[in-house]
Amino acid sequence: MTNNTSHSHLSHKDEKKTPFSAKQYERHKSAVAVLMNRYMLRHFLALYQEFDGDLLLPIVLGEIGHHNIMKFYSQEGGCLKARNNTPTGAERMSQLEPSNAYSISEATGIPRETVRRKIDKLVKKGWLTKGVRGEVAITELVTEHFTKKFNKQMLAELLMTSECITDLLHTD
């Protein structure tokens, strides 16, 4: 199965435009690997705890949410920018681009039946809505749940890790 998501890997073109010196990376690659690994392990453990040990749930939820909201953003380089006049609140939720189990399966490589089971679990938690034709979208509960504490904690750790790596790569 092919991975159709454009956000999962850097393109060959993007790899050439790294924001650091290859020499500095080679010099500090072990420390960089340890710092990156520490962050990723903490993130995976937080997801493991948040989703009661089921690491496929955040992948399915994340891919659905990403698909639902991407029409509100444009990509500029490696960054996302909110489009002008992007709705907020209930209006934004009503304008989400729905997805389905087949699309999520294609994007992630997770078997479609597994995706369907995960979608059903997420619907039971109130984090997804599911239409009569199988179309799925995130609910406001997802935003409320994750933006209060989880995302803040993960963002703080990501920025601290980034700062440590940046310091390493810009020292002589």
Helices and strands as residue ranges (DSSP letters): H 12-15, H 22-50, H 56-69, G 70-72, E 73-76, E 79-82, H 89-94, H 101-108, H 112-124, E 128-130, E 136-138, H 140-145, I 146-150, H 151-169
